[in-house]
Amino acid sequence: MSGLTLRNVIKRYGDVQVMHGVDLDIEHGEFVVFVGPSGCGKSTLLRMIAGLEEISDGTVAIGDKVVNDVAASKRGVAMVFQTYALYPHMTVYKNMAFGLKQAKTDPAEIDRRVQGAAEILQLGSYLDRSPRNLSGGQRQRVAIGRAIVRDPEVFLFDEPLSNLDAALRVQTRLEIARLHERLGNTMIYVTHDQVEAMTLADKIVVLRDGRIEQVGSPIELYERPANAFVAQFIGSPKMNFFSATDLAENAVNGLGKAVPANQQVGLRPENMIETDAANAVVEGRLELVENLGEYALVHLVTASGVEFIAKTEKPPMAKKGETIGFKVKPELAHYFDTDTGLRA
């Protein structure tokens, strides 16, 4: 197992700079997730680590070796792509063995590795099948198996679950988590889905516009987001934001402090509790209720026109158009500078 170090990593396409001096330390054996909106640079960063994109400036080191000028095939990494990229005319066994055959690995060693990977991924009964006779989840497991047999120091996953339906995404996500626990290799995983990030990661790296916004454990990012962007990106539904003028008349009592004019308060939907007007921190006119059985998402709008969501155990008794008040424990409120977005 090897860790990975990025120092002032920059990527330019001509005169356009897309990665802006990324610094990151990944310990050996960690499961690290790069997360962020489309176009934030997470896949570009992963491809630079893999050696599929040239680094314009800075250094990438795997273990204690700088690999900037090392070919992708020599870096000791294996990558699993969003598309399965399996050879349709080959069996599962031959797909998994292909890279090793190209490297002229001993046939007995190839068989040992393929059989071992098939056992880990529960593919033993599918080795003689062709990819067209497999489900999407099984094909993705074959792609992961092809990476496992290379015995890499670092696994790289580029949105591997995007092409799967909801049920298969959950199942394959669990399989990847078990795989990491069993192998113990360093794994770097790219996704735009913050739920995947929260459930898989030892460490999350939140990216925006080619820069790292925050690095930390899932619970750190959830409980103490460094800025308003991270606060809204981590958590589903996203955090609600209110200025002082959006809050209820008695909000200062419920929050335990007044919200300064240069700050906004962030309240997570799951922390908002329905209450009467006298105790309300924020009030809103009921617009829509999504009754999901296990909980309800209540969509409201304040008198000042700010839309927000409350996540409640049961749908409210109020009718559409009526006003509902919500309180929150003061320690669960987050404050951010209005201009910079930084945590106050």
C-alpha positions in Angstrom: 0.0 0.0 0.0 1.1 3.5 -0.8 0.0 7.0 0.1 -0.1 9.8 -2.3 1.0 13.5 -2.2 0.0 16.4 -4.4 2.0 19.6 -4.2 0.9 22.8 -6.1 -0.6 20.7 -8.9 -1.7 23.0 -11.8 -3.3 22.1 -15.1 -3.6 24.4 -18.1 -5.1 23.9 -21.5 -3.4 26.6 -23.5 -4.1 29.9 -21.8 -6.9 28.4 -19.7 -6.0 27.2 -16.2 -8.4 24.6 -14.8 -6.6 23.4 -11.7 -5.1 26.0 -9.4 -2.3 24.8 -7.1 -3.8 21.7 -5.5 -2.1 20.5 -2.3 -3.3 17.2 -0.8 -1.9 14.4 1.4 -3.5 10.9 1.2 -2.4 8.3 3.7 -1.8 4.7 2.7 -4.9 2.6 3.0 -7.3 5.6 3.0 -10.5 5.7 1.0 -10.6 9.3 -0.3 -13.5 10.7 -2.3 -13.3 13.7 -4.6 -16.6 15.4 -4.8 -18.0 18.5 -6.3 -20.3 19.8 -9.1 -19.8 19.1 -12.8 -16.8 20.9 -14.1 -15.0 21.4 -10.7 -11.9 19.4 -11.9 -12.3 16.2 -9.9 -12.0 13.8 -12.9 -9.1 15.9 -14.3 -7.3 15.6 -11.0 -7.8 11.9 -11.0 -6.5 11.5 -14.5 -3.4 13.5 -13.6 -2.8 11.1 -10.8 -3.3 8.2 -13.2 -0.9 9.6 -15.7 -3.6 10.0 -18.4 -3.4 13.9 -18.2 -0.1 15.8 -18.2 0.6 17.9 -15.2 1.4 21.6 -16.2 3.1 22.3 -12.9 3.6 20.9 -9.4 4.4 17.3 -8.4 2.5 14.0 -7.8 4.2 11.4 -5.6 3.0 7.9 -5.0 4.7 6.7 -1.9 8.1 8.4 -1.9 8.4 8.5 -5.7 7.6 11.5 -7.8 5.7 10.1 -10.8 5.2 13.2 -13.0 7.3 11.7 -15.8 6.4 8.1 -15.2 4.1 6.4 -17.8 0.6 5.5 -16.6 1.3 1.8 -16.9 4.3 2.1 -14.6 2.7 4.1 -11.8 1.3 1.2 -9.8 -2.3 2.5 -10.2 -5.4 0.8 -11.6 -8.4 2.8 -12.8 -12.0 1.9 -13.0 -14.0 4.1 -15.4 -17.6 5.3 -15.6 -18.0 3.1 -18.8 -17.1 -0.5 -18.2 -14.8 -0.6 -21.3 -15.0 -4.4 -21.5 -14.0 -6.3 -24.7 -17.3 -7.7 -26.0 -15.7 -10.7 -27.8 -13.9 -11.9 -24.7 -15.2 -13.9 -21.7 -15.1 -12.4 -18.2 -12.0 -14.5 -17.5 -10.2 -13.2 -20.6 -11.3 -9.6 -19.9 -9.8 -9.8 -16.4 -6.6 -11.5 -17.6 -6.0 -9.4 -20.7 -3.7 -6.8 -19.0 -1.6 -9.4 -17.3 -1.2 -11.3 -20.6 0.0 -8.2 -22.3 2.5 -7.8 -19.6 3.7 -11.4 -20.2 2.8 -12.6 -16.7 3.2 -16.3 -16.1 -0.1 -18.1 -16.9 -0.3 -19.8 -13.5 0.0 -16.4 -11.8 -2.6 -15.0 -14.1 -5.0 -17.8 -13.2 -4.3 -17.3 -9.5 -5.0 -13.6 -9.6 -8.1 -13.9 -11.8 -9.6 -16.7 -9.6 -8.8 -14.7 -6.5 -10.5 -11.5 -7.8 -13.5 -13.5 -9.0 -13.9 -14.9 -5.5 -13.7 -11.5 -3.9 -16.3 -10.1 -6.3 -18.5 -13.2 -6.5 -17.9 -13.7 -10.2 -16.7 -17.3 -10.0 -19.8 -18.6 -11.9 -19.6 -16.0 -14.6 -16.0 -16.4 -15.8 -17.0 -18.2 -19.0 -19.7 -15.7 -19.9 -19.4 -12.8 -22.3 -20.1 -9.2 -21.1 -23.4 -9.1 -23.1 -24.8 -11.8 -20.9 -24.2 -9.9 -17.7 -26.2 -7.2 -15.9 -24.8 -3.7 -15.5 -23.7 -4.4 -11.9 -21.9 -7.5 -12.9 -20.1 -5.7 -15.8 -18.9 -3.1 -13.3 -17.7 -5.8 -11.0 -15.7 -7.3 -13.9 -14.2 -3.9 -14.6 -13.2 -3.7 -10.9 -11.8 -7.2 -11.1 -9.6 -6.2 -14.0 -8.2 -3.6 -11.7 -7.7 -5.9 -8.8 -5.7 -8.5 -10.7 -3.0 -5.8 -11.4 -2.4 -5.7 -7.7 -2.0 -1.9 -7.8 -0.7 0.3 -5.0 -3.6 2.8 -5.6 -7.1 2.2 -7.0 -8.7 5.1 -8.9 -12.5 5.1 -9.5 -14.0 7.7 -11.9 -17.8 7.8 -11.2 -18.1 4.0 -11.5 -21.8 3.8 -10.5 -23.2 6.5 -12.8 -24.5 4.1 -15.3 -26.3 1.9 -12.8 -29.9 2.1 -11.6 -30.6 3.2 -8.0 -30.8 -0.3 -6.5 -27.6 -1.4 -8.2 -25.8 1.7 -7.1 -26.5 0.9 -3.5 -25.5 -2.7 -3.9 -22.3 -1.9 -5.8 -21.4 0.9 -3.4 -21.5 -1.7 -0.5 -19.3 -4.1 -2.6 -16.7 -1.4 -3.1 -16.7 -0.6 0.6 -16.2 -4.2 1.5 -13.5 -4.5 -1.2 -11.6 -1.7 0.5 -12.0 -3.2 3.9 -10.7 -6.6 2.5 -7.8 -5.3 0.4 -6.7 -2.3 2.4 -5.3 -0.5 -0.6 -5.4 3.3 -1.0 -8.5 4.1 -3.0 -9.5 7.5 -4.6 -13.0 7.8 -5.8 -14.6 10.5 -7.9 -18.3 11.3 -7.7 -20.8 14.2 -7.9 -23.1 12.3 -5.6 -22.5 13.5 -2.0 -24.5 10.5 -0.6 -21.8 8.2 -2.1 -19.1 10.5 -0.7 -20.6 10.4 2.8 -21.1 6.7 2.9 -17.8 5.5 1.4 -15.1 8.0 2.4 -12.6 8.1 5.2 -11.8 11.5 3.9 -13.7 13.8 1.5 -12.1 16.4 -0.7 -14.6 19.0 -1.8 -13.6 20.7 -5.1 -14.9 23.8 -6.8 -13.6 25.5 -10.0 -10.2 23.6 -9.8 -9.6 24.4 -6.1 -10.0 22.5 -2.9 -12.7 24.0 -0.7 -12.3 21.7 2.3 -10.8 18.3 3.3 -12.0 16.3 6.2 -14.0 13.3 7.4 -17.7 13.1 6.3 -18.9 14.0 9.8 -16.4 17.0 10.0 -17.7 18.4 6.7 -21.3 17.9 7.8 -21.0 19.4 11.3 -18.4 22.1 10.6 -18.4 23.2 6.9 -15.6 25.7 6.2 -17.8 27.8 4.0 -21.3 28.2 2.6 -20.5 26.2 -0.6 -19.4 23.1 1.4 -22.4 23.6 3.8 -24.9 23.4 0.9 -23.1 20.7 -1.0 -22.8 18.3 1.9 -26.2 17.2 3.1 -29.4 16.2 1.4 -31.6 18.2 1.2 -29.1 21.1 1.1 -28.7 23.6 4.0 -31.1 26.5 4.1 -29.7 30.0 4.3 -31.3 33.1 5.8 -30.3 36.7 6.4 -31.5 38.6 9.5 -34.4 40.1 7.6 -35.6 36.6 6.6 -36.0 35.4 10.1 -39.1 35.4 12.4 -39.7 38.3 14.8 -38.5 36.3 17.9 -35.6 34.5 16.1 -33.0 36.0 18.5 -34.6 34.1 21.4 -34.6 30.8 19.5 -31.0 31.2 18.2 -29.6 32.7 21.4 -28.1 35.6 19.5 -28.9 38.2 16.8 -27.7 37.5 13.2 -25.4 40.4 12.2 -26.2 42.2 8.9 -23.0 40.9 7.3 -23.8 37.3 8.2 -26.3 34.6 7.2 -27.5 31.7 9.3 -27.6 28.2 7.9 -30.2 25.7 9.1 -30.2 22.1 8.0 -33.7 20.8 7.0 -33.4 17.8 9.3 -32.7 20.0 12.3 -35.8 22.2 11.9 -38.7 21.4 14.3 -42.3 22.7 13.8 -43.4 25.1 16.5 -45.7 28.0 17.3 -45.1 31.6 16.2 -43.9 32.7 19.7 -40.9 30.3 19.5 -40.3 30.3 15.7 -36.8 31.1 14.4 -38.2 31.1 10.8 -41.7 31.1 9.4 -42.8 30.1 6.0 -45.9 29.8 3.8 -46.5 26.2 2.9 -46.0 25.5 -0.8 -45.6 21.8 -1.2 -45.3 18.6 0.8 -43.3 15.6 -0.5 -44.6 12.7 1.6 -41.9 10.0 1.3 -43.4 7.6 3.9 -40.4 7.5 6.3 -40.2 11.3 6.3 -41.7 14.4 4.6 -40.0 17.2 2.8 -41.9 20.4 3.5 -41.3 23.2 1.0 -42.0 26.7 2.2 -41.2 30.4 1.4 -40.6 33.2 3.9 -42.4 36.6 3.8 -39.3 38.0 2.2 -39.4 35.4 -0.6 -36.7 33.0 0.5 -37.5 29.4 -0.3 -36.5 26.7 2.2 -37.1 23.1 3.1 -37.9 21.4 6.4 -37.5 17.6 6.8 -40.1 16.3 9.2 -41.1 12.8 10.5 -44.7 13.4 9.4 -46.4 15.8 7.0 -47.6 19.0 8.7 -51.3 19.5 9.6 -51.3 22.9 7.9 -52.9 23.4 4.5 -51.2 24.9 1.4 -50.8 28.6 1.8 -50.9 28.6 5.6 -47.8 29.8 7.6 -45.7 27.3 9.7 -43.1 28.2 12.2 -39.9 26.3 12.9 -37.3 26.3 15.7 -33.8 24.8 15.9 -31.4 24.0 18.7 -29.0 27.0 18.8 -25.9 24.7 18.7 -27.1 23.4 15.3 -27.2 26.7 13.6 -24.3 27.7 11.3 -23.1 31.2 10.5 -21.3 32.4 7.4 -20.0 35.8 6.2 -22.3 37.1 3.5 -19.5 38.5 1.3 -16.8 35.7 1.5 -19.0 32.7 2.4 -16.5 31.7 5.1 -17.6 30.3 8.4 -18.1 33.1 10.9 
